Amino acid sequence: MATNLRLRPETENALREAADRTGRSQQDLIRRALDEYLGLVPARTETLDDLIAAGVASAPRPLRQITRVTLPAGMTTEQLLDRDDRF
């Protein structure tokens, strides 16, 4: 069935960007969204790799290296936090 669909400008731009980003046609994206909404196909479960490839997510960054600090004898963490120069 052919139909006309009037979209808000924001929706039109988002659809166009999604089509460019994923390499799928706008019609394919609309058909899939409508099928999912109506329960005709199961909703997609995309992996992190899929989302990264689509530009939706970025790859996780490695954790920062944490340096262990040894306090001088007799100094407590409370003393470290209770400083006059803090704001």
N, C-alpha and C positions, 0 to 999 in steps of 0.2 A: 504494500500500500504506500502510495506517495502522499506526503502531507507537507504543509508549510508550517514552520515553527518560528514564532517571533520571540527573540531573546532580548533580555536587557543588555545594554552595551557592556556591562561588567562581565556578564555571563558569556557573551560573544567573545570578548577578549580572552577570558580564561580558557574557553573551549579551543580557541585558535592556538594559544600558547601550549595547551596540553597536547594538541595534535602535533605541533612542531616538536615538542620535547620527546614525545613517545614514538613519533614516526607513524602513527596511525591516522586514519582519516577522521574528520569531524563526524561524519555519518557513523563510522564504526564506534566511536566513543559514545555518541548519543544512543545508538542501538543497544550497546552493552549496558549503559546506565539504566535505560528503560527496562530491559530484560531483568536486570538485578532488582530493580525497584518492584517490579511485578512478581518477583519470585519465580521467574521462568528459568533462570540459571542460578547456580550458587554464586554467592558473592566471592570475588577473588580474594585469595589470601596471598598477598605478595611477600616475597622474601626481602630481606635487607638489600641483597644484591640487585633485585629488580628495582627497588626504590632508588638506589644509588645510580643505576644505569639510566633511570628515567629523570634524574635530576631532582627528585623530590627530597631525598635525604643525602647527607654527605657521609663519607666513610668515617668510622670512629677513629679518634686520635688516640695514640698510646698515652697511658697515664704518665704524669710527670714523675721524675725521679724524686723521691722524698729523702731529705737529708735528716738524719737523726742528730739531735742536739743534746749534749750532755751539760747539765747545769753545774755551775761551780758548787763546791761543797757549801751547804748551809742555805742555798738559794732555792726558793720554791717557785712553782709556776704562778702562784698568786702574786708574788713580787714582780714577776715579769709583766704581768697584766696591769699591775697597779703602778703606772708611771705617770709622772707629771706632764710629760710632753704629748700625751695622747689628747685627742679632741673628742 
